Amino acid sequence: MRTEGLVMTQLMEKHSKNKDILVLCKQIRNYYKNTQPILVDIIKGKTIDLDQNQFEQIWKAGEKSFLYYSDESESKWNKLFLEHINASVNAYTKLLRERQDDDIAYFTFRALPELVNLAKAYQTLDNN
């Protein structure tokens, strides 16, 4: 999910001309950057199923989808990204419920509020 979110963010930054969206994309990129070290520490020693080929598939699928990005369809992309953020909130909440160790708690209590704030920012953007 984080890979998809980062790909969507980078593609929105590339295609959007909306200053508010570009500011929000920067916040999202910072979110991923700031929470990545904690996540990497939590999964240390565990197998990550995403390999380079899978990453390239996600990237190519994202690029293909954004071929049809336009100022007129921007609202559709914003709603899709908001759905992605809300799915991430649900995934982190589920992770927190399933695992009660300190590493997960620290990660989710740091990551969840930022995701919720990003979702609210996107909702506000869509309402304007």
N, C-alpha and C positions, 0 to 999 in steps of 0.2 A: 504494500500500500504506500509506503514511503517513497519507493521508486516511482510509482505512478504519479504521486503528488508532485514530486520534484520535476518529473518530465512535463507534467501539465503546467507547472509554474514557469519553467523555462520557455515552453512554447507560447504561453500567454504573453510573457515578456517580449518575445520576438514579434508577435503579431498585433498586439493591442497598441492603440494610440491613446487610450484613456489614461490620463495621469493618475487617477485614483486607483485604477487597477494595477498600474505599474508600481505604485507605492505599496499596495497590498501584496503584490508578488515579491517585492523586496522583503517585506516582513515575513512572508512564508518561507522564503529562501533562508533568512536568518534563523527562523524556527528550526528548520531541518538541520542547519549547520550547528546550532547551539545544543540541540538534543542528541545529535549523532554520537558524540563521545560516550554519553551515558548509556545509550542503547548498545554500542559496540562492547562496552564493558559488561553489560548484562548477558550478552550472548557469547561471550568469550568461551571458547572450547566447544561450542555447539556448531552443528552443521547448518550452514545457510543454504537453502535450496536454490537460490537465484544465482545462476552462472552468467557469464558474459553473453552467451547466445540468447538467454532469456531476457536480459537487459536490452539487448539490441532489438528483440522482438517488440518489447514494450515501447521502446523509443520509436521504431518504425511505425507501429500502430498509432502512436500519438501524432507523429508527423503527418501520417495519411489523414487522420481525422481533422487536423488543423489546416489541411489544404482548402477546406471550405469555411474557414474562419473569416468573418467580416464584421464591420462595425454593426451591421444589422443583426447578426447572429450572436453578438457578444453576450447578450443576456442569457442565451441558451448555454453558453460555455460557463458563465458565472454560476448558473444553477447547477450544472454538472460538477463544478469544482466544489461548490457548497455541499453537495451530496457526498463527495469524496471526503471532505473534512468531517462531516457528521458520521460517516462510516468509520473513519479513523478514531473519533471520540468513542464510538461504540466498541471498537476493537480494543482500545486501551482500557476501557472500563471493564470489559470482559476479562482481559489479562489480569487486571488488578484483583478481580473477584476470584479468579482461579489460582493465582499465586500470591501468597501472602508474605513473601520475603522482603527484606529491606530494600534490595536493589530495585525490584519492580515497583515497590511503593514510592521510592524516591523518583524514579523515572516518570511514573504516571502522575504523581502529584505535581511534577514540574511540567510535563508534556500536556496533560489534559487542560489545565487552565488556558494555556497558550492556544490550543486548538479551539477551545470554546470561544475565546476572544476573536480568533480569526474567522470563525463561523459568523459571529455577530457582525464583524466588519463587513463580510460579504453580504449579509442580509441587509445591512444599512445601505451598502452600495447599490444593491438591487432595488431598494425602495425609493432611491432618489431618481 
